[in-house]
Amino acid sequence: MNVNEIERLQEQAVNLCDLIEDISEQYCDDNLVSGEQFYVMLRALVDCKLREFPFDFDSFEEEIND
């Protein structure tokens, strides 16, 4: 991965994190759910969703961390 790709991924990750935080705040307020409960449910949903993709995430994480 070159520097531009890494910077692009970092920017996308920050934008996604901001979006998730905004959504979590609204969802928790509207549904009287704790932040912890929201993120536990989100993690379970993400784990299920990732199983739908034929992708080697361990290899991808290693590439990003190198």
C-alpha positions in Angstrom: 0.0 0.0 0.0 1.3 3.4 -0.9 1.1 6.5 1.3 -1.9 8.0 -0.6 -3.9 4.8 -0.1 -3.1 4.7 3.6 -4.0 8.3 4.1 -7.3 7.7 2.2 -8.1 4.8 4.4 -7.3 6.8 7.5 -9.6 9.6 6.4 -12.4 7.2 5.5 -12.0 5.5 8.9 -12.2 8.8 10.8 -15.3 9.8 8.8 -16.9 6.4 9.4 -16.1 6.6 13.1 -17.7 10.1 13.3 -20.8 8.8 11.5 -21.1 5.8 13.8 -20.8 8.0 16.9 -23.5 10.3 15.6 -25.8 7.3 14.8 -25.1 5.6 18.2 -26.0 8.8 20.1 -29.2 9.2 18.2 -30.2 5.5 18.5 -29.4 5.4 22.2 -31.3 8.6 22.9 -34.3 7.5 20.8 -34.5 3.9 22.2 -33.2 4.4 25.8 -30.2 2.0 25.0 -26.8 2.4 26.7 -23.8 3.1 24.6 -22.3 -0.2 25.7 -25.3 -2.1 24.6 -25.3 -0.3 21.2 -21.7 -1.2 20.6 -22.1 -4.8 21.7 -25.0 -5.2 19.2 -23.0 -3.4 16.5 -20.1 -5.8 17.0 -22.4 -8.8 16.7 -23.9 -7.4 13.5 -20.5 -6.6 12.1 -19.2 -10.1 12.8 -22.2 -11.6 11.0 -21.9 -9.2 8.1 -18.2 -9.9 7.6 -18.9 -13.7 7.3 -20.8 -12.9 4.1 -17.6 -11.7 2.4 -15.0 -14.0 0.9 -12.1 -11.9 2.2 -9.1 -12.6 4.3 -9.4 -9.9 7.0 -6.4 -11.2 8.9 -4.2 -10.7 5.9 -5.7 -7.2 5.3 -5.0 -6.2 8.9 -1.4 -7.3 8.6 -1.0 -5.3 5.4 -2.4 -2.2 7.1 -0.2 -2.6 10.1 3.0 -3.0 8.2 
